[in-house]
Amino acid sequence: MLRFQWNALQTGDAVIVHDLESSEMTLLPGTVVTVDTCTGRKLANGVRIRVNANDGVVRLLWPAYMAVHLEPLDPTEPCWRCEEMARTLERPAATFEPAAELVDLTAAVPSRR
């Protein structure tokens, strides 16, 4: 979200928030509940958002403006978090298979006894 959009948010506005507490940065629907308008040199308002987390718990967040999208979601809006989520979904799960020569290292180590 751009800063001017963030500063224009009002109580009751519907937004979508990246869950920064999860490693997947999933998107959660939310509602603006408090707007602390900026004063002085502070450039962005403080905005508190109520979200229903995936576990059913209602949380109140004070996210950064770059972790929030307006609802409905604009797919043309650039967001590195959304791009990373899309890359993660496209990429196959990493698997680890040790090389054949590394499978049994104990056979290659001489005994000291």
Secondary structure, DSSP 4 states (H G I P E B T S, - for coil): --HHHHHT--TT-EEEEE-TTSTT--EEEEEEEEEE---TT--S-EEEEEEE-TTS-EEEE---GGGEEESSP-TTS--HHHHHHHHHHHSPPP-----GGGS--TTTSPP--
